[in-house]
Amino acid sequence: MSASMVRATVRAVSKRKILATRAALTLTPSAVSKIRVLLQDKPEYIGLKVGVRTRGCNGLTYTLDYTKDRDKSDEEVLQDGVRVFIEKKAQLTLLGTEMDFVESKLSRGNGPTAH
């Protein structure tokens, strides 16, 4: 293969715009429904924000809060009309995870889980 062919190929690939193929976080239908319920009486909030905090010697714990605005470093996940924002500090930790909401007789809760 000649050097000019290699350079042309590299040049074409390097100018291609890279688009994200997946959302940083996916929501199950149950999570989408619960988020809608949580936000329906709170019109001043635009969505939920997921973050992480250092906790003890075990590492990180997730946080989930209402948010009125988007920080410029937040990753926005828009799914089925629901907006979830991921704080910059949590983006790598949550990449490729799924948020679910589960309710049973013994417990109920939500949280990201890795796949």
Biopython code that builds the backbone (N, CA, C, O; Angstrom):
import numpy as np
from Bio.PDB.StructureBuilder import StructureBuilder

atoms = [
    (1, "MET", "N", (0.860, -1.173, 0.000)),
    (1, "MET", "CA", (0.000, 0.000, 0.000)),
    (1, "MET", "C", (0.900, 1.227, 0.000)),
    (1, "MET", "O", (1.887, 1.282, 0.733)),
    (2, "SER", "N", (0.558, 2.201, -0.816)),
    (2, "SER", "CA", (1.407, 3.390, -0.901)),
    (2, "SER", "C", (1.131, 4.336, 0.258)),
    (2, "SER", "O", (0.062, 4.305, 0.867)),
    (3, "ALA", "N", (2.111, 5.173, 0.547)),
    (3, "ALA", "CA", (1.980, 6.133, 1.653)),
    (3, "ALA", "C", (0.867, 7.134, 1.392)),
    (3, "ALA", "O", (0.193, 7.556, 2.332)),
    (4, "SER", "N", (0.656, 7.529, 0.129)),
    (4, "SER", "CA", (-0.398, 8.512, -0.166)),
    (4, "SER", "C", (-1.782, 7.937, 0.113)),
    (4, "SER", "O", (-2.675, 8.666, 0.544)),
    (5, "MET", "N", (-1.974, 6.643, -0.125)),
    (5, "MET", "CA", (-3.266, 6.027, 0.173)),
    (5, "MET", "C", (-3.513, 5.986, 1.676)),
    (5, "MET", "O", (-4.635, 6.208, 2.129)),
    (6, "VAL", "N", (-2.480, 5.705, 2.439)),
    (6, "VAL", "CA", (-2.612, 5.667, 3.890)),
    (6, "VAL", "C", (-2.946, 7.042, 4.427)),
    (6, "VAL", "O", (-3.842, 7.175, 5.261)),
    (7, "ARG", "N", (-2.247, 8.070, 3.970)),
    (7, "ARG", "CA", (-2.519, 9.436, 4.431)),
    (7, "ARG", "C", (-3.934, 9.863, 4.070)),
    (7, "ARG", "O", (-4.610, 10.490, 4.886)),
    (8, "ALA", "N", (-4.392, 9.541, 2.877)),
    (8, "ALA", "CA", (-5.738, 9.919, 2.450)),
    (8, "ALA", "C", (-6.786, 9.237, 3.330)),
    (8, "ALA", "O", (-7.781, 9.853, 3.710)),
    (9, "THR", "N", (-6.559, 7.984, 3.645)),
    (9, "THR", "CA", (-7.493, 7.251, 4.489)),
    (9, "THR", "C", (-7.534, 7.836, 5.894)),
    (9, "THR", "O", (-8.613, 8.018, 6.458)),
    (10, "VAL", "N", (-6.387, 8.127, 6.455)),
    (10, "VAL", "CA", (-6.316, 8.707, 7.792)),
    (10, "VAL", "C", (-6.965, 10.073, 7.818)),
    (10, "VAL", "O", (-7.672, 10.404, 8.770)),
    (11, "ARG", "N", (-6.739, 10.870, 6.793)),
    (11, "ARG", "CA", (-7.307, 12.207, 6.727)),
    (11, "ARG", "C", (-8.838, 12.132, 6.682)),
    (11, "ARG", "O", (-9.512, 12.903, 7.365)),
    (12, "ALA", "N", (-9.385, 11.223, 5.897)),
    (12, "ALA", "CA", (-10.841, 11.097, 5.788)),
    (12, "ALA", "C", (-11.455, 10.675, 7.121)),
    (12, "ALA", "O", (-12.499, 11.195, 7.514)),
    (13, "VAL", "N", (-10.827, 9.756, 7.804)),
    (13, "VAL", "CA", (-11.347, 9.285, 9.086)),
    (13, "VAL", "C", (-11.214, 10.355, 10.155)),
    (13, "VAL", "O", (-12.113, 10.512, 10.981)),
    (14, "SER", "N", (-10.116, 11.091, 10.159)),
    (14, "SER", "CA", (-9.908, 12.089, 11.203)),
    (14, "SER", "C", (-10.860, 13.275, 11.075)),
    (14, "SER", "O", (-11.092, 13.971, 12.064)),
    (15, "LYS", "N", (-11.415, 13.527, 9.900)),
    (15, "LYS", "CA", (-12.346, 14.646, 9.724)),
    (15, "LYS", "C", (-13.796, 14.244, 9.958)),
    (15, "LYS", "O", (-14.683, 15.097, 9.975)),
    (16, "ARG", "N", (-14.038, 12.969, 10.137)),
    (16, "ARG", "CA", (-15.401, 12.501, 10.371)),
    (16, "ARG", "C", (-15.847, 12.920, 11.763)),
    (16, "ARG", "O", (-15.099, 12.781, 12.731)),
    (17, "LYS", "N", (-17.054, 13.427, 11.859)),
    (17, "LYS", "CA", (-17.590, 13.830, 13.154)),
    (17, "LYS", "C", (-18.043, 12.594, 13.920)),
    (17, "LYS", "O", (-18.798, 11.772, 13.400)),
    (18, "ILE", "N", (-17.581, 12.471, 15.149)),
    (18, "ILE", "CA", (-17.934, 11.325, 15.979)),
    (18, "ILE", "C", (-19.224, 11.637, 16.732)),
    (18, "ILE", "O", (-19.331, 12.661, 17.406)),
    (19, "LEU", "N", (-20.186, 10.754, 16.608)),
    (19, "LEU", "CA", (-21.471, 10.922, 17.286)),
    (19, "LEU", "C", (-21.634, 9.844, 18.349)),
    (19, "LEU", "O", (-21.222, 8.700, 18.157)),
    (20, "ALA", "N", (-22.226, 10.213, 19.446)),
    (20, "ALA", "CA", (-22.484, 9.237, 20.507)),
    (20, "ALA", "C", (-23.494, 8.213, 20.014)),
    (20, "ALA", "O", (-24.463, 8.561, 19.338)),
    (21, "THR", "N", (-23.269, 6.977, 20.347)),
    (21, "THR", "CA", (-24.177, 5.926, 19.898)),
    (21, "THR", "C", (-25.167, 5.508, 20.985)),
    (21, "THR", "O", (-26.216, 4.941, 20.678)),
    (22, "ARG", "N", (-24.850, 5.777, 22.228)),
    (22, "ARG", "CA", (-25.724, 5.409, 23.339)),
    (22, "ARG", "C", (-25.764, 6.525, 24.352)),
    (22, "ARG", "O", (-24.837, 7.326, 24.467)),
    (23, "ALA", "N", (-26.860, 6.559, 25.085)),
    (23, "ALA", "CA", (-26.949, 7.515, 26.184)),
    (23, "ALA", "C", (-26.042, 7.049, 27.318)),
    (23, "ALA", "O", (-25.793, 5.854, 27.474)),
    (24, "ALA", "N", (-25.559, 7.987, 28.093)),
    (24, "ALA", "CA", (-24.684, 7.653, 29.225)),
    (24, "ALA", "C", (-25.418, 6.792, 30.245)),
    (24, "ALA", "O", (-24.813, 5.956, 30.915)),
    (25, "LEU", "N", (-26.716, 7.003, 30.355)),
    (25, "LEU", "CA", (-27.552, 6.310, 31.331)),
    (25, "LEU", "C", (-28.874, 6.007, 30.643)),
    (25, "LEU", "O", (-29.434, 6.881, 29.982)),
    (26, "THR", "N", (-29.379, 4.805, 30.781)),
    (26, "THR", "CA", (-30.696, 4.494, 30.238)),
    (26, "THR", "C", (-31.677, 4.307, 31.387)),
    (26, "THR", "O", (-31.303, 3.908, 32.490)),
    (27, "LEU", "N", (-32.927, 4.602, 31.106)),
    (27, "LEU", "CA", (-33.988, 4.512, 32.112)),
    (27, "LEU", "C", (-34.964, 3.414, 31.717)),
    (27, "LEU", "O", (-35.348, 3.312, 30.552)),
    (28, "THR", "N", (-35.361, 2.604, 32.670)),
    (28, "THR", "CA", (-36.392, 1.606, 32.399)),
    (28, "THR", "C", (-37.744, 2.320, 32.363)),
    (28, "THR", "O", (-37.865, 3.429, 32.884)),
    (29, "PRO", "N", (-38.756, 1.707, 31.760)),
    (29, "PRO", "CA", (-40.092, 2.318, 31.775)),
    (29, "PRO", "C", (-40.592, 2.612, 33.194)),
    (29, "PRO", "O", (-41.273, 3.613, 33.419)),
    (30, "SER", "N", (-40.258, 1.751, 34.136)),
    (30, "SER", "CA", (-40.646, 1.967, 35.532)),
    (30, "SER", "C", (-39.988, 3.227, 36.095)),
    (30, "SER", "O", (-40.632, 3.993, 36.812)),
    (31, "ALA", "N", (-38.717, 3.443, 35.778)),
    (31, "ALA", "CA", (-38.009, 4.643, 36.243)),
    (31, "ALA", "C", (-38.593, 5.896, 35.606)),
    (31, "ALA", "O", (-38.764, 6.911, 36.281)),
    (32, "VAL", "N", (-38.899, 5.837, 34.315)),
    (32, "VAL", "CA", (-39.497, 6.988, 33.629)),
    (32, "VAL", "C", (-40.825, 7.349, 34.284)),
    (32, "VAL", "O", (-41.092, 8.523, 34.539)),
    (33, "SER", "N", (-41.654, 6.352, 34.555)),
    (33, "SER", "CA", (-42.956, 6.601, 35.202)),
    (33, "SER", "C", (-42.792, 7.234, 36.575)),
    (33, "SER", "O", (-43.503, 8.181, 36.909)),
    (34, "LYS", "N", (-41.866, 6.723, 37.369)),
    (34, "LYS", "CA", (-41.661, 7.259, 38.721)),
    (34, "LYS", "C", (-41.135, 8.689, 38.670)),
    (34, "LYS", "O", (-41.556, 9.528, 39.467)),
    (35, "ILE", "N", (-40.226, 8.979, 37.749)),
    (35, "ILE", "CA", (-39.698, 10.343, 37.621)),
    (35, "ILE", "C", (-40.814, 11.302, 37.229)),
    (35, "ILE", "O", (-40.882, 12.417, 37.748)),
    (36, "ARG", "N", (-41.687, 10.883, 36.320)),
    (36, "ARG", "CA", (-42.835, 11.726, 35.941)),
    (36, "ARG", "C", (-43.706, 12.038, 37.155)),
    (36, "ARG", "O", (-44.124, 13.180, 37.344)),
    (37, "VAL", "N", (-43.978, 11.031, 37.970)),
    (37, "VAL", "CA", (-44.791, 11.223, 39.180)),
    (37, "VAL", "C", (-44.094, 12.191, 40.133)),
    (37, "VAL", "O", (-44.735, 13.080, 40.695)),
    (38, "LEU", "N", (-42.793, 12.024, 40.316)),
    (38, "LEU", "CA", (-42.043, 12.899, 41.226)),
    (38, "LEU", "C", (-42.057, 14.355, 40.769)),
    (38, "LEU", "O", (-42.080, 15.266, 41.596)),
    (39, "LEU", "N", (-42.042, 14.576, 39.458)),
    (39, "LEU", "CA", (-41.940, 15.940, 38.932)),
    (39, "LEU", "C", (-43.286, 16.597, 38.624)),
    (39, "LEU", "O", (-43.327, 17.805, 38.391)),
    (40, "GLN", "N", (-44.372, 15.851, 38.616)),
    (40, "GLN", "CA", (-45.649, 16.408, 38.173)),
    (40, "GLN", "C", (-46.143, 17.567, 39.035)),
    (40, "GLN", "O", (-46.804, 18.466, 38.514)),
    (41, "ASP", "N", (-45.853, 17.578, 40.314)),
    (41, "ASP", "CA", (-46.289, 18.661, 41.198)),
    (41, "ASP", "C", (-45.184, 19.672, 41.474)),
    (41, "ASP", "O", (-45.306, 20.499, 42.378)),
    (42, "LYS", "N", (-44.118, 19.608, 40.705)),
    (42, "LYS", "CA", (-42.971, 20.497, 40.917)),
    (42, "LYS", "C", (-42.567, 21.157, 39.601)),
    (42, "LYS", "O", (-41.509, 20.839, 39.057)),
    (43, "PRO", "N", (-43.383, 22.064, 39.082)),
    (43, "PRO", "CA", (-43.092, 22.669, 37.771)),
    (43, "PRO", "C", (-41.826, 23.520, 37.743)),
    (43, "PRO", "O", (-41.308, 23.818, 36.667)),
    (44, "GLU", "N", (-41.324, 23.914, 38.908)),
    (44, "GLU", "CA", (-40.110, 24.737, 38.939)),
    (44, "GLU", "C", (-38.849, 23.919, 38.649)),
    (44, "GLU", "O", (-37.790, 24.490, 38.388)),
    (45, "TYR", "N", (-38.954, 22.598, 38.691)),
    (45, "TYR", "CA", (-37.805, 21.729, 38.435)),
    (45, "TYR", "C", (-37.863, 21.191, 37.006)),
    (45, "TYR", "O", (-38.938, 20.875, 36.496)),
    (46, "ILE", "N", (-36.695, 21.091, 36.365)),
    (46, "ILE", "CA", (-36.642, 20.617, 34.979)),
    (46, "ILE", "C", (-36.308, 19.131, 34.882)),
    (46, "ILE", "O", (-36.432, 18.539, 33.810)),
    (47, "GLY", "N", (-35.892, 18.530, 35.978)),
    (47, "GLY", "CA", (-35.546, 17.113, 35.961)),
    (47, "GLY", "C", (-34.867, 16.697, 37.242)),
    (47, "GLY", "O", (-34.916, 17.396, 38.254)),
    (48, "LEU", "N", (-34.231, 15.543, 37.175)),
    (48, "LEU", "CA", (-33.474, 15.020, 38.309)),
    (48, "LEU", "C", (-31.989, 15.047, 37.986)),
    (48, "LEU", "O", (-31.590, 14.939, 36.826)),
    (49, "LYS", "N", (-31.174, 15.195, 39.030)),
    (49, "LYS", "CA", (-29.720, 15.184, 38.855)),
    (49, "LYS", "C", (-29.132, 14.029, 39.652)),
    (49, "LYS", "O", (-29.422, 13.860, 40.836)),
    (50, "VAL", "N", (-28.298, 13.235, 38.978)),
    (50, "VAL", "CA", (-27.619, 12.109, 39.604)),
    (50, "VAL", "C", (-26.168, 12.507, 39.837)),
    (50, "VAL", "O", (-25.517, 13.076, 38.961)),
    (51, "GLY", "N", (-25.678, 12.201, 41.023)),
    (51, "GLY", "CA", (-24.287, 12.493, 41.343)),
    (51, "GLY", "C", (-23.696, 11.391, 42.196)),
    (51, "GLY", "O", (-24.369, 10.412, 42.520)),
    (52, "VAL", "N", (-22.448, 11.554, 42.553)),
    (52, "VAL", "CA", (-21.789, 10.619, 43.467)),
    (52, "VAL", "C", (-21.101, 11.409, 44.558)),
    (52, "VAL", "O", (-20.645, 12.531, 44.335)),
    (53, "ARG", "N", (-21.029, 10.827, 45.724)),
    (53, "ARG", "CA", (-20.332, 11.421, 46.862)),
    (53, "ARG", "C", (-19.432, 10.356, 47.473)),
    (53, "ARG", "O", (-19.750, 9.167, 47.443)),
    (54, "THR", "N", (-18.315, 10.791, 48.022)),
    (54, "THR", "CA", (-17.419, 9.877, 48.715)),
    (54, "THR", "C", (-18.069, 9.471, 50.028)),
    (54, "THR", "O", (-18.610, 10.304, 50.755)),
    (55, "ARG", "N", (-18.007, 8.182, 50.315)),
    (55, "ARG", "CA", (-18.651, 7.700, 51.538)),
    (55, "ARG", "C", (-17.761, 6.669, 52.217)),
    (55, "ARG", "O", (-17.519, 5.590, 51.677)),
    (56, "GLY", "N", (-17.288, 7.006, 53.379)),
    (56, "GLY", "CA", (-16.501, 6.077, 54.187)),
    (56, "GLY", "C", (-15.328, 5.486, 53.440)),
    (56, "GLY", "O", (-14.753, 6.124, 52.557)),
    (57, "CYS", "N", (-14.979, 4.280, 53.792)),
    (57, "CYS", "CA", (-13.841, 3.620, 53.153)),
    (57, "CYS", "C", (-14.277, 2.755, 51.975)),
    (57, "CYS", "O", (-13.433, 2.198, 51.273)),
    (58, "ASN", "N", (-15.577, 2.636, 51.751)),
    (58, "ASN", "CA", (-16.073, 1.790, 50.669)),
    (58, "ASN", "C", (-16.142, 2.489, 49.326)),
    (58, "ASN", "O", (-16.410, 1.838, 48.316)),
    (59, "GLY", "N", (-15.912, 3.769, 49.281)),
    (59, "GLY", "CA", (-15.915, 4.436, 47.989)),
    (59, "GLY", "C", (-17.028, 5.430, 47.814)),
    (59, "GLY", "O", (-17.131, 6.396, 48.570)),
    (60, "LEU", "N", (-17.876, 5.199, 46.810)),
    (60, "LEU", "CA", (-18.853, 6.193, 46.392)),
    (60, "LEU", "C", (-20.283, 5.754, 46.683)),
    (60, "LEU", "O", (-20.589, 4.563, 46.735)),
    (61, "THR", "N", (-21.144, 6.742, 46.871)),
    (61, "THR", "CA", (-22.577, 6.511, 46.991)),
    (61, "THR", "C", (-23.278, 7.439, 46.004)),
    (61, "THR", "O", (-22.794, 8.539, 45.736)),
    (62, "TYR", "N", (-24.407, 7.007, 45.467)),
    (62, "TYR", "CA", (-25.156, 7.818, 44.508)),
    (62, "TYR", "C", (-26.036, 8.828, 45.223)),
    (62, "TYR", "O", (-26.526, 8.574, 46.323)),
    (63, "THR", "N", (-26.231, 9.978, 44.586)),
    (63, "THR", "CA", (-27.180, 10.977, 45.073)),
    (63, "THR", "C", (-28.200, 11.229, 43.968)),
    (63, "THR", "O", (-27.883, 11.100, 42.786)),
    (64, "LEU", "N", (-29.399, 11.581, 44.346)),
    (64, "LEU", "CA", (-30.464, 11.879, 43.400)),
    (64, "LEU", "C", (-31.230, 13.073, 43.943)),
    (64, "LEU", "O", (-31.824, 13.003, 45.019)),
    (65, "ASP", "N", (-31.216, 14.179, 43.188)),
    (65, "ASP", "CA", (-31.845, 15.416, 43.637)),
    (65, "ASP", "C", (-32.659, 16.035, 42.512)),
    (65, "ASP", "O", (-32.420, 15.762, 41.335)),
    (66, "TYR", "N", (-33.622, 16.869, 42.883)),
    (66, "TYR", "CA", (-34.317, 17.690, 41.901)),
    (66, "TYR", "C", (-33.361, 18.777, 41.426)),
    (66, "TYR", "O", (-32.478, 19.200, 42.172)),
    (67, "THR", "N", (-33.538, 19.233, 40.175)),
    (67, "THR", "CA", (-32.702, 20.327, 39.689)),
    (67, "THR", "C", (-33.544, 21.342, 38.923)),
    (67, "THR", "O", (-34.459, 20.987, 38.180)),
    (68, "LYS", "N", (-33.209, 22.609, 39.124)),
    (68, "LYS", "CA", (-33.904, 23.699, 38.436)),
    (68, "LYS", "C", (-33.182, 24.135, 37.172)),
    (68, "LYS", "O", (-33.775, 24.773, 36.302)),
    (69, "ASP", "N", (-31.900, 23.792, 37.070)),
    (69, "ASP", "CA", (-31.135, 24.188, 35.887)),
    (69, "ASP", "C", (-30.042, 23.171, 35.599)),
    (69, "ASP", "O", (-29.731, 22.307, 36.419)),
    (70, "ARG", "N", (-29.477, 23.302, 34.421)),
    (70, "ARG", "CA", (-28.410, 22.409, 33.986)),
    (70, "ARG", "C", (-27.082, 23.138, 34.076)),
    (70, "ARG", "O", (-26.923, 24.225, 33.521)),
    (71, "ASP", "N", (-26.126, 22.536, 34.780)),
    (71, "ASP", "CA", (-24.768, 23.069, 34.768)),
    (71, "ASP", "C", (-24.152, 22.736, 33.418)),
    (71, "ASP", "O", (-24.493, 21.720, 32.811)),
    (72, "LYS", "N", (-23.246, 23.587, 32.945)),
    (72, "LYS", "CA", (-22.690, 23.355, 31.609)),
    (72, "LYS", "C", (-21.870, 22.073, 31.528)),
    (72, "LYS", "O", (-21.648, 21.562, 30.431)),
    (73, "SER", "N", (-21.417, 21.543, 32.652)),
    (73, "SER", "CA", (-20.640, 20.296, 32.634)),
    (73, "SER", "C", (-21.509, 19.047, 32.822)),
    (73, "SER", "O", (-20.998, 17.929, 32.762)),
    (74, "ASP", "N", (-22.815, 19.227, 33.049)),
    (74, "ASP", "CA", (-23.712, 18.082, 33.226)),
    (74, "ASP", "C", (-23.962, 17.377, 31.897)),
    (74, "ASP", "O", (-24.044, 18.019, 30.850)),
    (75, "GLU", "N", (-24.081, 16.076, 31.948)),
    (75, "GLU", "CA", (-24.506, 15.276, 30.800)),
    (75, "GLU", "C", (-26.020, 15.142, 30.902)),
    (75, "GLU", "O", (-26.539, 14.740, 31.944)),
    (76, "GLU", "N", (-26.728, 15.475, 29.832)),
    (76, "GLU", "CA", (-28.186, 15.388, 29.851)),
    (76, "GLU", "C", (-28.646, 14.106, 29.177)),
    (76, "GLU", "O", (-28.203, 13.778, 28.076)),
    (77, "VAL", "N", (-29.531, 13.391, 29.841)),
    (77, "VAL", "CA", (-30.166, 12.210, 29.276)),
    (77, "VAL", "C", (-31.642, 12.549, 29.131)),
    (77, "VAL", "O", (-32.325, 12.818, 30.119)),
    (78, "LEU", "N", (-32.126, 12.534, 27.903)),
    (78, "LEU", "CA", (-33.531, 12.808, 27.617)),
    (78, "LEU", "C", (-34.136, 11.522, 27.074)),
    (78, "LEU", "O", (-33.754, 11.052, 26.002)),
    (79, "GLN", "N", (-35.068, 10.963, 27.808)),
    (79, "GLN", "CA", (-35.684, 9.702, 27.397)),
    (79, "GLN", "C", (-37.170, 9.750, 27.701)),
    (79, "GLN", "O", (-37.567, 9.987, 28.842)),
    (80, "ASP", "N", (-37.981, 9.530, 26.698)),
    (80, "ASP", "CA", (-39.439, 9.499, 26.839)),
    (80, "ASP", "C", (-39.979, 10.747, 27.534)),
    (80, "ASP", "O", (-40.911, 10.661, 28.333)),
    (81, "GLY", "N", (-39.396, 11.900, 27.231)),
    (81, "GLY", "CA", (-39.857, 13.163, 27.791)),
    (81, "GLY", "C", (-39.351, 13.473, 29.185)),
    (81, "GLY", "O", (-39.712, 14.504, 29.753)),
    (82, "VAL", "N", (-38.529, 12.610, 29.749)),
    (82, "VAL", "CA", (-37.978, 12.798, 31.092)),
    (82, "VAL", "C", (-36.514, 13.209, 30.964)),
    (82, "VAL", "O", (-35.768, 12.651, 30.159)),
    (83, "ARG", "N", (-36.114, 14.198, 31.774)),
    (83, "ARG", "CA", (-34.733, 14.679, 31.736)),
    (83, "ARG", "C", (-34.013, 14.307, 33.028)),
    (83, "ARG", "O", (-34.477, 14.592, 34.132)),
    (84, "VAL", "N", (-32.858, 13.656, 32.849)),
    (84, "VAL", "CA", (-31.982, 13.315, 33.966)),
    (84, "VAL", "C", (-30.614, 13.888, 33.637)),
    (84, "VAL", "O", (-30.106, 13.707, 32.530)),
    (85, "PHE", "N", (-30.022, 14.577, 34.598)),
    (85, "PHE", "CA", (-28.712, 15.190, 34.410)),
    (85, "PHE", "C", (-27.698, 14.442, 35.261)),
    (85, "PHE", "O", (-27.978, 14.068, 36.399)),
    (86, "ILE", "N", (-26.520, 14.230, 34.696)),
    (86, "ILE", "CA", (-25.458, 13.526, 35.413)),
    (86, "ILE", "C", (-24.339, 14.513, 35.686)),
    (86, "ILE", "O", (-23.781, 15.101, 34.761)),
    (87, "GLU", "N", (-24.011, 14.694, 36.967)),
    (87, "GLU", "CA", (-22.917, 15.591, 37.341)),
    (87, "GLU", "C", (-21.613, 15.107, 36.718)),
    (87, "GLU", "O", (-21.420, 13.911, 36.498)),
    (88, "LYS", "N", (-20.734, 16.040, 36.443)),
    (88, "LYS", "CA", (-19.459, 15.707, 35.801)),
    (88, "LYS", "C", (-18.698, 14.634, 36.572)),
    (88, "LYS", "O", (-18.142, 13.715, 35.971)),
    (89, "LYS", "N", (-18.673, 14.744, 37.881)),
    (89, "LYS", "CA", (-17.934, 13.807, 38.726)),
    (89, "LYS", "C", (-18.479, 12.380, 38.624)),
    (89, "LYS", "O", (-17.753, 11.420, 38.885)),
    (90, "ALA", "N", (-19.742, 12.238, 38.249)),
    (90, "ALA", "CA", (-20.378, 10.919, 38.196)),
    (90, "ALA", "C", (-20.418, 10.316, 36.797)),
    (90, "ALA", "O", (-20.801, 9.157, 36.642)),
    (91, "GLN", "N", (-20.034, 11.070, 35.787)),
    (91, "GLN", "CA", (-20.221, 10.613, 34.414)),
    (91, "GLN", "C", (-19.496, 9.313, 34.093)),
    (91, "GLN", "O", (-20.091, 8.417, 33.495)),
    (92, "LEU", "N", (-18.247, 9.187, 34.468)),
    (92, "LEU", "CA", (-17.527, 7.942, 34.175)),
    (92, "LEU", "C", (-18.043, 6.779, 35.012)),
    (92, "LEU", "O", (-18.066, 5.639, 34.546)),
    (93, "THR", "N", (-18.451, 7.057, 36.223)),
    (93, "THR", "CA", (-18.972, 6.009, 37.100)),
    (93, "THR", "C", (-20.291, 5.447, 36.572)),
    (93, "THR", "O", (-20.553, 4.251, 36.700)),
    (94, "LEU", "N", (-21.120, 6.307, 35.980)),
    (94, "LEU", "CA", (-22.454, 5.898, 35.543)),
    (94, "LEU", "C", (-22.537, 5.517, 34.069)),
    (94, "LEU", "O", (-23.592, 5.073, 33.616)),
    (95, "LEU", "N", (-21.477, 5.676, 33.324)),
    (95, "LEU", "CA", (-21.479, 5.397, 31.889)),
    (95, "LEU", "C", (-21.919, 3.961, 31.609)),
    (95, "LEU", "O", (-21.324, 3.007, 32.111)),
    (96, "GLY", "N", (-22.965, 3.824, 30.803)),
    (96, "GLY", "CA", (-23.451, 2.503, 30.424)),
    (96, "GLY", "C", (-24.343, 1.832, 31.446)),
    (96, "GLY", "O", (-24.581, 0.628, 31.349)),
    (97, "THR", "N", (-24.846, 2.573, 32.427)),
    (97, "THR", "CA", (-25.694, 1.969, 33.455)),
    (97, "THR", "C", (-27.172, 2.160, 33.137)),
    (97, "THR", "O", (-27.539, 2.935, 32.254)),
    (98, "GLU", "N", (-27.992, 1.454, 33.857)),
    (98, "GLU", "CA", (-29.439, 1.535, 33.701)),
    (98, "GLU", "C", (-30.055, 1.924, 35.039)),
    (98, "GLU", "O", (-29.716, 1.351, 36.075)),
    (99, "MET", "N", (-30.956, 2.897, 35.015)),
    (99, "MET", "CA", (-31.665, 3.295, 36.226)),
    (99, "MET", "C", (-33.045, 2.648, 36.194)),
    (99, "MET", "O", (-33.757, 2.714, 35.192)),
    (100, "ASP", "N", (-33.403, 2.028, 37.303)),
    (100, "ASP", "CA", (-34.671, 1.333, 37.417)),
    (100, "ASP", "C", (-35.363, 1.792, 38.687)),
    (100, "ASP", "O", (-34.719, 2.335, 39.585)),
    (101, "PHE", "N", (-36.663, 1.581, 38.771)),
    (101, "PHE", "CA", (-37.413, 1.804, 40.006)),
    (101, "PHE", "C", (-38.159, 0.515, 40.293)),
    (101, "PHE", "O", (-38.931, 0.031, 39.466)),
    (102, "VAL", "N", (-37.920, -0.037, 41.478)),
    (102, "VAL", "CA", (-38.527, -1.306, 41.867)),
    (102, "VAL", "C", (-39.270, -1.095, 43.172)),
    (102, "VAL", "O", (-38.751, -0.483, 44.106)),
    (103, "GLU", "N", (-40.490, -1.607, 43.228)),
    (103, "GLU", "CA", (-41.286, -1.510, 44.450)),
    (103, "GLU", "C", (-41.829, -2.895, 44.776)),
    (103, "GLU", "O", (-42.430, -3.551, 43.926)),
    (104, "SER", "N", (-41.613, -3.333, 46.013)),
    (104, "SER", "CA", (-42.130, -4.626, 46.464)),
    (104, "SER", "C", (-42.709, -4.443, 47.864)),
    (104, "SER", "O", (-42.690, -3.338, 48.406)),
    (105, "LYS", "N", (-43.215, -5.508, 48.440)),
    (105, "LYS", "CA", (-43.781, -5.416, 49.785)),
    (105, "LYS", "C", (-42.721, -5.094, 50.827)),
    (105, "LYS", "O", (-43.028, -4.500, 51.861)),
    (106, "LEU", "N", (-41.484, -5.477, 50.566)),
    (106, "LEU", "CA", (-40.413, -5.271, 51.540)),
    (106, "LEU", "C", (-39.604, -4.001, 51.309)),
    (106, "LEU", "O", (-39.032, -3.449, 52.249)),
    (107, "SER", "N", (-39.555, -3.544, 50.087)),
    (107, "SER", "CA", (-38.725, -2.366, 49.810)),
    (107, "SER", "C", (-39.158, -1.693, 48.524)),
    (107, "SER", "O", (-39.946, -2.228, 47.745)),
    (108, "ARG", "N", (-38.617, -0.504, 48.331)),
    (108, "ARG", "CA", (-38.783, 0.178, 47.061)),
    (108, "ARG", "C", (-37.568, 1.064, 46.883)),
    (108, "ARG", "O", (-36.969, 1.511, 47.862)),
    (109, "GLY", "N", (-37.207, 1.314, 45.653)),
    (109, "GLY", "CA", (-36.032, 2.140, 45.439)),
    (109, "GLY", "C", (-35.663, 2.232, 43.984)),
    (109, "GLY", "O", (-36.278, 1.622, 43.109)),
    (110, "ASN", "N", (-34.640, 3.012, 43.762)),
    (110, "ASN", "CA", (-34.149, 3.206, 42.411)),
    (110, "ASN", "C", (-32.644, 3.351, 42.477)),
    (110, "ASN", "O", (-32.090, 3.689, 43.522)),
    (111, "GLY", "N", (-32.005, 3.103, 41.393)),
    (111, "GLY", "CA", (-30.563, 3.268, 41.369)),
    (111, "GLY", "C", (-29.975, 2.726, 40.096)),
    (111, "GLY", "O", (-30.539, 1.826, 39.472)),
    (112, "PRO", "N", (-28.846, 3.268, 39.709)),
    (112, "PRO", "CA", (-28.174, 2.779, 38.510)),
    (112, "PRO", "C", (-27.523, 1.423, 38.777)),
    (112, "PRO", "O", (-26.983, 1.184, 39.857)),
    (113, "THR", "N", (-27.579, 0.556, 37.798)),
    (113, "THR", "CA", (-26.882, -0.719, 37.874)),
    (113, "THR", "C", (-26.125, -0.938, 36.582)),
    (113, "THR", "O", (-26.644, -0.655, 35.502)),
    (114, "ALA", "N", (-24.930, -1.428, 36.677)),
    (114, "ALA", "CA", (-24.101, -1.659, 35.494)),
    (114, "ALA", "C", (-24.543, -2.928, 34.785)),
    (114, "ALA", "O", (-24.979, -3.893, 35.413)),
    (115, "HIS", "N", (-24.421, -2.907, 33.464)),
    (115, "HIS", "CA", (-24.716, -4.096, 32.648)),
    (115, "HIS", "C", (-23.467, -4.550, 31.963)),
    (115, "HIS", "O", (-23.491, -5.536, 31.227)),
]
sb = StructureBuilder()
sb.init_structure("model")
sb.init_model(0)
sb.init_chain("A")
sb.init_seg("    ")
for serial, (resi, resn, name, xyz) in enumerate(atoms, 1):
    if name == "N":
        sb.init_residue(resn, " ", resi, " ")
    sb.init_atom(name, np.array(xyz, "f"), 0.0, 1.0, " ", f" {name:<3s}", serial, name[0])
structure = sb.get_structure()
